[in-house]
Amino acid sequence: MKHLYAITFFAAAILLSACSTPKNITYLQDFNGGQMAQLANYKGITLKPSDAVSIVVNTKTTELTNILNLPLSTQIIGAPQATALAQSHGSLGYTLDSNGDVDFPLVGKIHLAGLTREEVAAKVKRTLEEKNVATDAVVTVDFINLRYHVVGEVGAPGDHSITRDRLTIIEAISEAGDMNLYGRRDSVFVYRQENGQQKTYALSMLDGRSLISSPAFYIQQGDVIYVQPNNYRKRQSAANATEVTTVSFWLSALSMLATLAVLIFK
């Protein structure tokens, strides 16, 4: 009976160990309920050369509205004004040139690089007023081709669209299907082009305070997020993964049998 209790206890210990949650799985481990931390100072996505945006202008005059939205529409000659206006809310838009400018109807060049969506809308509206083109314009701005990329140990690697002004690294990875069990939560890299240079940010999803204070906490267009594989995944991908796994299995089994033998025949 004594030996049976020992074997049962040993088996239970193994099961509890197998069921325990690894310490490197849970996100933001240093955050508990009620804690506060300072977020990184960030005003939102700002436009860069080659970015494309949709700029839709509405005024009280249908004819003026159609003219201001010409780049967004395919005008049909002889079509009623209502049809032309409906055409103007298409998916095409303005692409910033190498200087960060767009050529806007009736006003010419407008510099938009470095501006958020809200700032773009305000600048277009202000320019229309200053040029005496429209004093009652309502301007709506949306991103078109802004994307980020996720590679590595996530559920859905690939390109993903940026549709809002602020997108955190946690949200970006979540939209990519979240990390799988083979991803290293303590080793995530963000590669970013800044001022003609390649910058690399190393992040840990386990350390919330350092994460939210990082310049890479908020994702920008063109960012590449790389989730590194853990050691288990690396061993799996090795050429001798099967042999290593087999050896490890038999070593563990022999160790367990030896321990049981000591407990039984002691």
KELO-731938 format. One line per field, with one value per residue: x, y, z of N, C-alpha, C in turn; residue in one letter. Coordinates in Angstrom, 3 decimals. Layout:
n.c1 X; ...
n.c2 Y; ...
n.c3 Z; ...
ca.c1 X; ...
ca.c2 Y; ...
ca.c3 Z; ...
c.c1 X; ...
c.c2 Y; ...
c.c3 Z; ...
r A; ...
This chain:
n.c1 0.827; 1.944; 3.788; 2.026; 0.772; 2.968; 3.526; 1.142; 1.220; 3.503; 2.726; 0.614; 1.999; 3.432; 1.335; 0.246; 2.385; 2.518; 0.141; 0.399; 0.600; 2.880; 5.376; 6.095; 4.003; 1.716; 0.503; 1.687; 2.595; 3.335; 1.262; -1.480; -4.871; -6.181; -3.785; -1.812; -0.245; 2.041; 1.263; 2.918; 3.824; 1.860; 0.355; -1.050; -1.474; 0.526; 0.760; 2.856; 5.155; 3.996; 1.888; -1.653; -4.740; -8.230; -10.076; -12.888; -15.061; -17.780; -20.217; -22.674; -23.370; -24.063; -22.743; -20.208; -19.323; -19.053; -16.944; -14.834; -14.477; -13.558; -11.158; -11.901; -13.842; -15.483; -16.522; -19.564; -20.360; -22.987; -24.578; -27.033; -26.821; -27.111; -26.339; -23.652; -22.681; -23.054; -21.223; -18.908; -18.089; -16.195; -13.621; -11.135; -8.323; -6.079; -2.632; 0.235; 2.943; 6.544; 7.387; 5.506; 3.131; -0.183; -2.168; -4.758; -8.123; -8.919; -7.386; -4.750; -1.438; -1.201; 0.376; 0.672; 2.123; 3.184; 0.930; -1.980; -5.108; -7.187; -5.910; -5.350; -7.947; -8.699; -6.794; -7.324; -9.929; -9.431; -7.728; -9.465; -11.168; -9.402; -8.693; -10.978; -12.759; -14.647; -16.722; -18.215; -17.477; -17.455; -15.232; -14.023; -11.765; -10.022; -7.928; -6.251; -4.263; -2.696; -0.697; 0.493; 2.859; 3.045; 5.060; 6.260; 5.572; 2.518; -1.100; -2.188; -0.165; 1.157; 0.082; -1.674; -4.355; -4.323; -6.708; -7.458; -6.618; -4.918; -3.098; -2.199; 0.620; -0.294; -2.940; -2.395; -1.059; -3.093; -5.010; -3.685; -4.221; -3.221; -0.456; 0.843; 1.372; 4.026; 5.338; 7.599; 6.926; 8.514; 10.210; 9.815; 10.084; 10.072; 10.369; 11.207; 11.036; 12.602; 13.186; 14.801; 16.316; 16.772; 15.198; 15.218; 13.159; 13.087; 10.815; 9.021; 6.296; 5.609; 6.374; 4.704; 5.023; 7.423; 6.737; 4.503; 5.692; 7.394; 8.545; 7.565; 5.189; 2.821; 1.745; 3.010; 2.437; 3.777; 5.376; 7.100; 6.363; 7.892; 7.567; 9.386; 10.353; 10.018; 12.288; 11.419; 10.045; 12.182; 13.725; 11.994; 12.093; 14.613; 16.904; 17.353; 15.150; 13.316; 14.954; 16.107; 13.832; 12.993; 15.144; 15.060; 12.575; 12.922; 14.931; 13.609; 11.612; 13.122; 14.253; 11.955; 11.104; 13.268; 13.055; 10.561; 11.204; 13.021; 11.311; 9.539; 11.054; 12.471
n.c2 -1.211; 1.176; 1.571; 1.907; 4.320; 5.991; 5.744; 6.773; 9.406; 10.336; 10.145; 11.980; 14.310; 14.557; 14.957; 17.385; 19.051; 18.935; 20.174; 22.747; 26.297; 27.667; 30.120; 31.866; 32.413; 34.002; 37.233; 40.572; 40.362; 41.840; 43.461; 44.036; 44.012; 47.303; 48.690; 51.345; 52.798; 54.763; 55.606; 55.435; 58.488; 59.439; 60.525; 59.383; 57.613; 58.996; 60.479; 59.406; 59.875; 58.288; 57.050; 56.386; 58.080; 58.526; 61.328; 62.966; 65.512; 67.409; 69.790; 72.465; 72.889; 70.948; 70.755; 71.906; 70.143; 67.784; 68.536; 68.929; 66.365; 64.983; 63.380; 61.073; 59.885; 58.477; 60.256; 60.379; 61.355; 63.529; 62.376; 62.503; 64.897; 63.710; 61.091; 61.424; 62.446; 60.292; 58.582; 59.733; 58.861; 56.812; 54.214; 55.042; 57.279; 59.805; 59.786; 60.405; 62.303; 62.123; 64.254; 64.429; 65.645; 66.345; 66.819; 68.869; 69.427; 72.632; 74.025; 73.254; 72.171; 70.483; 70.047; 67.083; 65.204; 63.823; 64.430; 63.627; 61.821; 63.456; 65.929; 66.224; 66.470; 68.885; 70.626; 70.522; 71.560; 74.135; 75.134; 75.206; 77.206; 79.401; 79.759; 80.674; 78.843; 77.121; 77.584; 76.116; 73.503; 69.997; 67.684; 64.439; 61.948; 58.985; 56.104; 54.244; 52.431; 51.635; 49.452; 46.750; 44.163; 40.774; 38.205; 34.895; 33.097; 33.122; 33.005; 33.869; 34.783; 37.437; 40.197; 42.974; 45.259; 48.727; 50.465; 52.343; 55.154; 54.623; 51.805; 49.207; 47.098; 44.803; 44.639; 44.419; 41.939; 40.349; 40.648; 39.248; 36.661; 36.019; 34.951; 31.661; 28.607; 28.209; 30.587; 33.073; 34.973; 36.765; 37.779; 39.620; 41.237; 44.438; 45.825; 48.808; 51.473; 54.503; 57.781; 57.090; 55.053; 51.752; 50.611; 48.659; 47.274; 45.665; 43.765; 42.736; 40.826; 40.101; 41.932; 44.493; 47.268; 48.153; 47.566; 49.234; 51.682; 51.739; 52.992; 51.417; 50.411; 51.397; 50.621; 51.392; 52.292; 50.009; 48.670; 45.741; 42.921; 40.529; 37.434; 35.472; 31.949; 29.551; 27.482; 24.850; 24.772; 25.331; 23.049; 21.224; 21.960; 21.339; 19.280; 16.775; 16.403; 14.383; 12.320; 13.572; 14.107; 11.500; 10.438; 12.141; 11.466; 8.763; 8.990; 10.492; 8.665; 6.495; 7.750; 8.224; 5.578; 4.637; 6.220; 5.389; 2.741; 3.009; 4.042; 1.939; -0.359; 0.392
n.c3 0.000; 0.771; -1.275; -3.413; -2.767; -3.066; -5.797; -6.845; -5.875; -7.186; -9.881; -9.877; -9.389; -11.739; -13.572; -12.656; -13.093; -15.850; -16.528; -15.661; -16.205; -18.429; -17.627; -19.583; -21.313; -20.748; -21.491; -20.691; -17.930; -15.715; -15.100; -13.060; -11.773; -11.573; -11.786; -13.211; -16.081; -18.029; -21.309; -24.499; -26.120; -28.678; -31.610; -33.628; -36.819; -39.322; -42.549; -45.289; -48.079; -51.066; -49.805; -49.967; -49.934; -49.367; -50.130; -49.584; -50.466; -49.481; -50.398; -50.356; -52.931; -55.671; -58.161; -57.601; -55.671; -57.171; -58.878; -57.058; -56.236; -58.395; -58.839; -57.535; -58.967; -61.867; -64.241; -66.025; -69.158; -69.812; -67.907; -65.261; -62.531; -60.023; -60.480; -61.171; -58.755; -57.053; -58.171; -57.316; -54.867; -54.813; -54.595; -55.313; -54.924; -53.628; -54.179; -52.371; -53.575; -54.170; -52.673; -50.752; -51.420; -52.756; -55.696; -55.758; -56.835; -58.199; -56.321; -56.394; -55.439; -52.324; -49.298; -47.561; -46.167; -43.094; -41.663; -39.716; -40.226; -39.307; -39.290; -42.003; -43.092; -41.873; -42.980; -45.755; -45.792; -44.751; -46.746; -48.970; -48.102; -47.853; -50.505; -51.514; -52.598; -51.425; -48.654; -47.002; -46.783; -46.107; -45.080; -45.579; -44.678; -45.478; -44.959; -47.561; -48.803; -46.666; -44.863; -42.764; -41.906; -40.900; -39.769; -38.991; -35.963; -35.867; -36.125; -38.599; -40.738; -42.855; -45.003; -43.588; -43.241; -42.301; -40.723; -38.920; -36.790; -34.649; -33.876; -31.913; -31.026; -29.814; -30.743; -33.461; -33.671; -32.734; -34.788; -36.666; -36.068; -33.587; -31.477; -31.880; -29.971; -30.309; -30.529; -29.360; -26.682; -25.417; -27.268; -29.712; -32.765; -34.333; -37.427; -38.978; -41.327; -41.109; -41.864; -44.060; -42.990; -41.651; -38.835; -35.868; -33.453; -30.384; -28.615; -25.676; -24.970; -22.498; -20.611; -19.621; -18.978; -20.182; -22.748; -23.508; -23.431; -25.510; -28.707; -30.731; -29.877; -30.921; -34.104; -37.347; -40.829; -43.167; -41.352; -40.248; -38.474; -36.556; -35.155; -33.174; -33.255; -30.577; -28.602; -28.796; -31.247; -32.920; -32.583; -33.702; -36.364; -37.101; -38.921; -37.780; -36.165; -35.513; -34.516; -32.273; -30.737; -30.235; -28.749; -26.535; -25.526; -24.745; -22.853; -20.881; -20.239; -19.210; -17.004; -15.470; -14.976; -13.490; -11.197; -10.218; -9.676; -7.579; -5.607; -5.261; -4.557; -2.428
ca.c1 0.000; 2.859; 4.332; 0.937; 0.639; 4.124; 3.343; 0.035; 1.704; 4.440; 1.949; -0.129; 2.960; 3.725; 0.164; 0.143; 3.466; 2.164; -1.008; 0.686; 0.751; 4.244; 5.486; 6.382; 2.849; 0.758; 0.889; 1.649; 2.593; 3.555; 0.050; -2.575; -6.040; -6.067; -2.520; -1.796; 1.070; 2.051; 1.355; 3.836; 3.237; 1.619; -0.843; -1.753; -0.817; 0.760; 0.982; 4.200; 5.135; 3.489; 0.627; -2.863; -5.873; -9.476; -10.507; -14.208; -15.522; -19.194; -20.641; -24.106; -23.550; -23.783; -21.747; -18.900; -18.967; -18.577; -15.639; -13.837; -14.290; -13.253; -10.186; -12.508; -14.981; -15.417; -17.678; -20.268; -20.786; -24.418; -25.328; -27.609; -25.925; -27.229; -25.527; -22.255; -22.349; -22.953; -19.983; -17.752; -17.717; -15.558; -12.533; -9.877; -7.969; -4.886; -1.360; 1.214; 4.132; 7.797; 7.509; 4.426; 2.058; -1.215; -2.686; -6.183; -8.876; -9.187; -6.468; -3.371; -0.671; -1.378; 1.353; -0.040; 3.024; 3.352; -0.349; -2.947; -6.349; -7.905; -5.179; -5.551; -9.289; -8.692; -5.986; -8.054; -11.039; -8.859; -7.219; -10.625; -11.669; -8.419; -8.700; -12.341; -13.402; -15.822; -16.705; -19.115; -17.064; -17.305; -14.167; -13.863; -10.502; -9.840; -6.742; -6.542; -3.297; -1.796; -0.643; 1.644; 3.134; 3.356; 5.673; 6.665; 4.672; 1.173; -2.117; -2.444; 0.898; 0.907; -0.229; -2.918; -4.673; -4.476; -7.952; -7.732; -5.494; -4.006; -3.113; -1.128; 1.261; -1.166; -4.054; -1.874; -0.822; -4.412; -5.615; -2.952; -4.541; -2.532; 0.683; 0.571; 2.120; 5.448; 5.895; 8.254; 6.300; 9.541; 11.131; 9.084; 10.810; 9.369; 11.299; 10.546; 11.815; 12.472; 14.143; 15.733; 17.086; 16.065; 15.287; 14.709; 12.721; 12.891; 9.729; 8.581; 4.872; 5.452; 6.682; 3.764; 5.493; 8.389; 6.056; 3.677; 6.525; 8.245; 8.072; 6.928; 3.926; 1.851; 2.232; 2.933; 2.352; 5.042; 6.071; 7.156; 6.393; 8.423; 7.435; 10.387; 9.959; 10.682; 13.271; 10.747; 9.812; 13.476; 14.120; 11.140; 12.479; 15.951; 16.913; 17.306; 14.137; 12.730; 15.912; 16.243; 12.611; 12.980; 16.123; 14.548; 11.464; 13.400; 15.660; 12.610; 10.942; 14.052; 14.363; 10.734; 11.125; 14.267; 12.491; 9.516; 11.862; 13.558; 10.201; 8.888; 11.920; 13.261
ca.c2 0.000; 2.314; 1.790; 2.400; 5.750; 6.694; 5.805; 7.700; 10.769; 10.672; 10.362; 13.242; 15.410; 14.700; 15.540; 18.794; 19.761; 19.027; 21.058; 24.099; 27.294; 28.178; 31.530; 32.703; 32.402; 35.061; 38.595; 41.682; 39.702; 42.778; 44.247; 43.447; 44.895; 48.597; 49.358; 52.326; 53.014; 55.846; 55.180; 56.179; 59.695; 59.115; 61.230; 58.579; 57.382; 60.173; 60.095; 59.452; 59.786; 57.048; 56.626; 56.779; 58.398; 58.983; 62.638; 63.269; 66.848; 67.688; 71.186; 72.669; 72.935; 69.644; 70.903; 72.123; 68.882; 66.864; 68.990; 68.693; 64.932; 64.377; 62.271; 59.894; 59.425; 58.334; 61.023; 59.917; 62.528; 63.589; 61.735; 63.450; 65.273; 62.745; 59.931; 61.833; 62.588; 58.951; 58.015; 60.393; 58.241; 55.553; 53.760; 55.633; 58.409; 60.583; 59.206; 61.453; 62.184; 61.974; 65.386; 64.380; 66.533; 65.881; 67.882; 68.883; 70.251; 74.060; 74.682; 72.881; 71.325; 70.570; 69.179; 66.273; 64.308; 64.143; 64.787; 62.577; 61.957; 64.643; 67.119; 66.331; 67.020; 70.293; 71.414; 70.642; 72.492; 75.479; 75.556; 75.556; 78.507; 80.435; 79.962; 81.107; 77.794; 76.657; 77.988; 75.226; 72.143; 68.926; 66.855; 63.117; 61.340; 57.581; 55.427; 53.291; 51.343; 51.515; 48.059; 46.245; 42.774; 39.917; 36.930; 34.106; 32.177; 33.659; 32.218; 34.310; 35.678; 38.101; 41.626; 43.343; 46.666; 49.685; 51.180; 53.332; 56.054; 54.034; 50.344; 48.762; 45.839; 43.729; 44.551; 43.965; 40.498; 39.728; 40.608; 38.235; 35.351; 35.852; 34.038; 30.271; 28.143; 28.132; 31.927; 33.609; 36.209; 37.671; 38.129; 40.070; 42.338; 45.319; 46.466; 50.036; 52.433; 55.862; 58.746; 56.404; 54.065; 50.600; 50.523; 47.415; 47.380; 44.383; 43.916; 41.580; 40.894; 39.738; 43.112; 45.509; 48.649; 48.479; 47.430; 50.382; 52.883; 51.608; 53.672; 50.436; 49.929; 51.723; 50.176; 52.338; 51.666; 49.456; 47.918; 44.277; 42.319; 39.162; 36.665; 34.407; 30.634; 29.128; 26.417; 23.616; 24.881; 25.237; 21.648; 20.542; 22.300; 20.826; 18.093; 15.567; 16.641; 13.108; 11.596; 14.273; 13.893; 10.107; 10.300; 12.844; 10.699; 7.566; 9.416; 10.847; 7.440; 5.753; 8.470; 7.982; 4.197; 4.517; 6.830; 4.485; 1.552; 3.384; 4.189; 0.642; -1.370; 0.996
ca.c3 0.000; 0.825; -2.614; -4.252; -2.474; -3.641; -7.251; -7.110; -5.634; -8.246; -11.103; -9.733; -9.536; -13.172; -14.229; -12.274; -13.773; -17.276; -16.695; -15.192; -17.265; -18.518; -17.248; -20.747; -22.200; -20.422; -21.850; -19.721; -16.643; -14.617; -14.891; -12.302; -11.739; -10.901; -12.037; -14.288; -16.681; -19.010; -22.697; -25.353; -26.712; -30.085; -32.053; -34.618; -38.109; -40.160; -43.943; -45.853; -49.544; -51.664; -49.176; -50.688; -49.069; -49.981; -49.622; -50.130; -50.069; -49.729; -50.237; -50.622; -54.381; -56.259; -59.223; -56.979; -55.013; -58.201; -59.365; -56.009; -56.071; -59.692; -58.796; -56.928; -59.750; -63.316; -64.655; -67.215; -69.915; -70.031; -66.821; -64.306; -61.452; -58.925; -60.839; -61.077; -57.338; -56.489; -58.675; -56.719; -53.598; -55.145; -53.742; -55.739; -54.071; -53.911; -53.737; -52.093; -54.408; -53.421; -51.753; -49.769; -51.871; -53.682; -56.561; -55.457; -57.790; -57.993; -55.380; -56.693; -54.538; -50.870; -48.630; -46.572; -45.445; -41.678; -41.066; -39.411; -41.001; -38.820; -39.733; -43.457; -43.311; -41.472; -43.913; -47.023; -45.562; -44.596; -48.057; -49.790; -47.639; -48.173; -51.953; -51.861; -53.395; -50.677; -47.242; -46.249; -47.125; -45.113; -45.652; -44.961; -45.105; -45.097; -45.489; -48.630; -49.010; -45.527; -44.437; -42.018; -42.267; -39.757; -40.137; -37.843; -35.282; -35.634; -36.798; -39.976; -41.212; -44.135; -44.993; -42.922; -43.484; -41.206; -41.002; -37.876; -36.520; -33.661; -33.876; -31.035; -31.378; -29.331; -31.689; -34.750; -33.583; -32.603; -36.110; -37.429; -35.525; -32.304; -31.483; -31.540; -28.809; -30.635; -30.605; -28.159; -26.213; -24.924; -28.343; -30.902; -33.399; -35.267; -38.356; -39.438; -42.102; -40.586; -42.420; -44.928; -42.258; -41.101; -37.380; -35.298; -32.063; -29.716; -27.644; -24.899; -24.659; -21.091; -19.789; -20.075; -18.817; -21.240; -24.043; -23.861; -23.537; -26.692; -29.921; -31.607; -29.304; -31.959; -35.411; -38.457; -42.138; -43.638; -40.303; -40.331; -37.138; -36.614; -33.915; -33.231; -32.742; -29.356; -28.787; -29.218; -32.686; -33.587; -32.600; -34.665; -37.733; -37.377; -39.789; -36.965; -35.137; -35.095; -33.689; -31.005; -29.969; -29.789; -27.683; -25.369; -24.981; -24.058; -21.656; -19.884; -19.807; -18.364; -15.737; -14.710; -14.520; -12.426; -9.992; -9.721; -9.123; -6.263; -4.664; -5.041; -3.948; -1.336
c.c1 0.868; 3.413; 3.271; 0.710; 1.771; 3.977; 2.252; 0.474; 2.624; 3.711; 1.187; 0.787; 3.293; 2.575; 0.027; 1.207; 3.134; 1.059; -0.731; 0.919; 2.178; 4.290; 5.693; 5.237; 1.957; 1.304; 0.867; 1.619; 2.765; 2.346; -0.982; -3.733; -5.775; -4.773; -2.632; -0.370; 0.937; 2.208; 2.378; 3.119; 3.101; 0.314; -1.624; -0.953; -0.675; 1.165; 2.438; 4.093; 4.785; 2.279; -0.546; -3.995; -7.078; -9.863; -11.815; -14.678; -16.990; -19.483; -22.136; -24.410; -23.134; -22.693; -20.348; -18.413; -18.409; -17.197; -14.550; -13.551; -13.965; -12.229; -10.757; -13.586; -14.608; -16.674; -18.257; -20.829; -22.289; -25.234; -25.909; -26.631; -25.966; -26.371; -24.054; -21.820; -22.192; -21.655; -18.777; -17.309; -17.108; -14.405; -11.174; -9.564; -6.726; -3.666; -0.355; 2.449; 5.381; 8.044; 6.429; 3.253; 1.005; -1.688; -4.204; -6.926; -9.100; -8.222; -5.005; -2.742; -1.031; -0.414; 0.659; 0.868; 3.184; 2.072; -1.182; -4.178; -7.102; -7.238; -5.308; -6.904; -9.327; -7.914; -6.690; -9.193; -10.521; -8.355; -8.363; -11.197; -10.716; -8.399; -10.073; -13.049; -14.694; -15.662; -17.562; -18.744; -17.026; -16.360; -14.036; -12.634; -10.426; -8.539; -7.158; -5.550; -2.352; -1.861; 0.568; 1.763; 3.533; 3.909; 6.061; 5.519; 3.352; 0.184; -2.325; -1.356; 0.540; 0.641; -1.579; -3.118; -4.702; -5.682; -8.283; -6.457; -4.470; -4.185; -1.929; -0.553; 0.400; -2.331; -3.582; -1.639; -2.144; -5.093; -4.900; -3.164; -3.889; -1.344; 0.205; 1.470; 3.623; 6.104; 6.493; 7.635; 7.336; 10.496; 10.363; 9.828; 9.887; 10.425; 10.577; 11.525; 11.550; 13.586; 15.231; 16.586; 16.186; 16.285; 14.639; 14.379; 12.476; 11.878; 9.499; 7.118; 4.600; 5.598; 5.839; 4.303; 6.490; 7.727; 5.325; 4.468; 7.427; 7.680; 7.346; 5.643; 2.769; 2.462; 2.042; 2.860; 3.739; 5.812; 6.026; 7.317; 6.849; 8.335; 8.370; 9.840; 10.679; 11.599; 12.624; 10.501; 11.126; 13.947; 13.290; 11.605; 13.873; 15.868; 16.799; 16.264; 13.565; 13.652; 16.038; 15.036; 12.579; 13.947; 15.624; 13.426; 11.961; 14.198; 14.698; 11.921; 11.833; 14.208; 13.153; 10.711; 12.116; 13.748; 11.431; 10.138; 12.430; 12.454; 9.598; 9.771; 12.791; 13.034
c.c2 1.270; 2.635; 2.340; 3.884; 6.546; 6.852; 6.798; 9.146; 11.233; 10.966; 11.675; 14.437; 15.659; 15.372; 17.016; 19.620; 19.968; 20.025; 22.496; 25.025; 27.799; 29.679; 32.432; 32.727; 33.617; 36.440; 39.516; 41.167; 40.656; 43.660; 43.435; 44.426; 46.170; 49.328; 50.292; 52.488; 54.057; 55.292; 56.018; 57.367; 59.495; 59.747; 60.466; 58.433; 58.704; 59.720; 60.271; 59.464; 58.375; 56.476; 57.128; 57.002; 58.779; 60.299; 62.998; 64.602; 67.000; 69.158; 71.277; 72.660; 71.607; 69.732; 71.065; 70.843; 67.887; 67.241; 68.667; 67.212; 64.227; 63.246; 60.992; 59.286; 59.185; 59.008; 60.481; 61.135; 62.454; 62.954; 62.796; 63.734; 64.271; 61.519; 60.249; 61.944; 61.227; 58.290; 58.539; 59.774; 56.863; 55.241; 54.319; 56.837; 59.114; 59.849; 60.328; 61.236; 62.118; 63.115; 65.389; 65.262; 65.764; 67.087; 67.867; 69.816; 71.679; 74.767; 74.320; 72.014; 71.595; 69.575; 68.435; 65.348; 64.777; 64.496; 63.544; 62.775; 63.220; 65.920; 67.318; 66.955; 68.499; 71.153; 71.588; 71.640; 73.930; 76.012; 75.966; 76.916; 79.632; 80.754; 80.429; 80.126; 77.339; 77.053; 77.073; 73.756; 71.239; 67.893; 65.554; 62.447; 59.905; 57.055; 54.454; 52.132; 51.147; 50.093; 47.820; 44.755; 41.995; 38.597; 36.188; 33.306; 32.841; 32.840; 32.571; 35.281; 36.287; 39.582; 41.865; 44.852; 47.464; 50.549; 52.232; 54.077; 55.465; 52.520; 49.869; 47.436; 44.663; 43.533; 43.995; 42.459; 39.758; 39.602; 39.612; 36.847; 35.027; 34.901; 32.610; 29.858; 28.080; 29.519; 32.382; 34.944; 37.230; 38.132; 38.403; 41.279; 43.120; 46.027; 47.642; 50.905; 53.837; 56.736; 58.053; 55.359; 52.939; 50.556; 49.233; 47.638; 45.974; 44.571; 42.609; 41.777; 40.543; 40.948; 44.288; 46.920; 49.043; 48.427; 48.707; 51.677; 52.849; 52.409; 52.726; 49.876; 50.216; 51.405; 51.273; 51.573; 51.219; 48.673; 46.420; 43.738; 40.872; 38.509; 35.465; 33.072; 30.318; 27.946; 25.118; 23.616; 24.752; 23.794; 20.856; 20.765; 21.802; 19.537; 16.806; 15.677; 15.332; 12.355; 12.241; 14.024; 12.485; 9.893; 10.955; 12.065; 9.508; 7.909; 9.764; 9.609; 6.631; 6.405; 8.214; 6.568; 3.993; 5.082; 5.939; 3.243; 1.824; 3.447; 2.829; -0.298; -0.829; 0.236
c.c3 0.000; -0.554; -3.566; -4.042; -3.114; -5.145; -7.620; -6.940; -6.758; -9.557; -11.056; -9.902; -10.991; -13.898; -13.910; -12.963; -15.241; -17.509; -16.292; -16.375; -17.307; -18.242; -18.450; -21.751; -21.989; -20.784; -20.626; -18.285; -15.472; -14.350; -14.120; -12.287; -10.973; -11.156; -13.234; -14.790; -17.771; -20.418; -23.447; -25.989; -28.218; -30.527; -33.102; -35.898; -38.859; -41.553; -44.355; -47.380; -50.007; -50.953; -50.006; -49.695; -49.925; -49.317; -50.321; -49.562; -50.436; -49.462; -50.527; -52.117; -54.998; -57.320; -58.644; -56.295; -56.012; -58.707; -58.338; -55.810; -57.382; -59.618; -58.217; -57.805; -61.198; -63.859; -65.962; -67.947; -70.169; -68.927; -65.901; -63.178; -60.311; -59.195; -60.704; -59.625; -56.684; -56.924; -57.914; -55.411; -53.836; -54.217; -54.172; -54.865; -54.544; -53.372; -53.547; -52.963; -53.530; -52.443; -50.673; -50.128; -52.669; -54.485; -56.440; -56.413; -57.299; -57.054; -55.639; -55.616; -53.068; -50.241; -47.480; -45.773; -44.005; -40.953; -40.762; -40.279; -40.594; -39.302; -41.241; -43.756; -42.984; -42.466; -45.250; -46.879; -45.475; -45.938; -48.981; -49.390; -48.023; -49.667; -52.462; -52.789; -52.725; -49.221; -46.376; -46.447; -45.893; -45.724; -44.853; -45.547; -44.593; -45.690; -46.588; -48.634; -47.840; -44.957; -43.550; -42.306; -41.002; -40.279; -38.863; -37.258; -34.873; -36.454; -38.255; -40.417; -42.561; -43.949; -44.328; -43.064; -42.188; -41.533; -39.958; -37.522; -35.558; -33.651; -33.043; -31.526; -30.939; -30.291; -33.032; -34.748; -33.453; -33.961; -37.031; -36.839; -34.209; -32.453; -31.209; -30.376; -29.050; -30.687; -29.289; -27.780; -25.762; -26.022; -29.630; -31.468; -34.332; -36.105; -39.016; -40.218; -41.567; -41.147; -43.246; -44.249; -41.754; -39.592; -36.907; -33.833; -31.518; -28.588; -26.905; -24.552; -23.201; -20.178; -20.271; -20.019; -19.897; -22.603; -24.418; -23.946; -24.764; -27.864; -30.879; -31.018; -30.261; -33.325; -36.447; -39.774; -42.593; -42.596; -40.601; -38.909; -37.284; -35.243; -34.015; -32.728; -31.439; -29.636; -29.271; -30.719; -33.459; -33.664; -33.613; -36.097; -38.088; -38.190; -38.983; -35.870; -34.615; -34.174; -32.310; -30.123; -29.404; -28.630; -26.402; -24.703; -24.175; -22.810; -20.529; -19.335; -18.880; -16.999; -14.856; -14.153; -13.384; -11.115; -9.373; -9.067; -7.739; -5.227; -4.299; -4.221; -2.822; -0.029
r M; K; H; L; Y; A; I; T; F; F; A; A; A; I; L; L; S; A; C; S; T; P; K; N; I; T; Y; L; Q; D; F; N; G; G; Q; M; A; Q; L; A; N; Y; K; G; I; T; L; K; P; S; D; A; V; S; I; V; V; N; T; K; T; T; E; L; T; N; I; L; N; L; P; L; S; T; Q; I; I; G; A; P; Q; A; T; A; L; A; Q; S; H; G; S; L; G; Y; T; L; D; S; N; G; D; V; D; F; P; L; V; G; K; I; H; L; A; G; L; T; R; E; E; V; A; A; K; V; K; R; T; L; E; E; K; N; V; A; T; D; A; V; V; T; V; D; F; I; N; L; R; Y; H; V; V; G; E; V; G; A; P; G; D; H; S; I; T; R; D; R; L; T; I; I; E; A; I; S; E; A; G; D; M; N; L; Y; G; R; R; D; S; V; F; V; Y; R; Q; E; N; G; Q; Q; K; T; Y; A; L; S; M; L; D; G; R; S; L; I; S; S; P; A; F; Y; I; Q; Q; G; D; V; I; Y; V; Q; P; N; N; Y; R; K; R; Q; S; A; A; N; A; T; E; V; T; T; V; S; F; W; L; S; A; L; S; M; L; A; T; L; A; V; L; I; F; K
